[in-house]
């Protein structure tokens, strides 16, 4: 167990009058124990209690180190896992539940422990995880460094004129050569009009001169995710494409310029969105400006017009304004930023000025 993280969680639980909590999200359990368990459909839960008698409930099929620093309660596939869990939960006392715990577990537990007040306990861990500690900041830097190197290699391969799918298929090999632990998500490779779909799945589309090329890629390194987008052009960029590119790049820079402790996420979103709207492309900015990232590509918290939370040092999130023009093109420029004491550190150093590859 990572004692300093567990202590932070217990302190926040106390402030929220929560004596006990079940953590079931594998990423949150990794965050607290340093061990990944991917239980599939089987039950997995870390029980945290102010009494200090924490317990990890897990199926015998999964192995964890002997010295995990927490008592283990094992069960088999034929045991009543919820019945075993419920015997360890304090009666008449509120219980925090993970927001993503499958309802078939929760409903059975509620039926057995009707006297407990069940509350969403995720906000506590989500907020603690949103501010990365020193170790995590270094891991996030390393992951983004590898992603910088990977996208530079991928951009060099664009002139081969491979279909989108074939170019995307080269990425896992690049990550492996660089020492990353694979893709953090399905890479997006989109040419020309396909780039107007923000989540375009790479297909057999071929590359034509004048196409924009969106590359939205991320790797994992030591469990931490990177995520970056660059849009380059093959052979030439039309005057309109250049204009749109300038608008998106400036929106990216303005949003990054707005990142500092105390700023609200919605203000950062506005810094990008207002610029794009003023340029007349507001309808083409289809999504929020960014999302938090860490152990998961989309961690809790986003850079959107409705998030009035204030930014704090240690938070890491993406800045990824876009403009799509259906039938013609899509432009997105995405960097990860780490909030510092007086501004932010941009984790991606790969060039983002308009690039034409030949
Ligand atoms: Mn992203």
Boltz pocket constraint, residues with backbone or C-beta under 6 A from the ligand:
constraints:
  - pocket:
      binder: B
      contacts: [[A, 227], [A, 228], [A, 291], [A, 318], [A, 320], [A, 334]]
      max_distance: 6.0
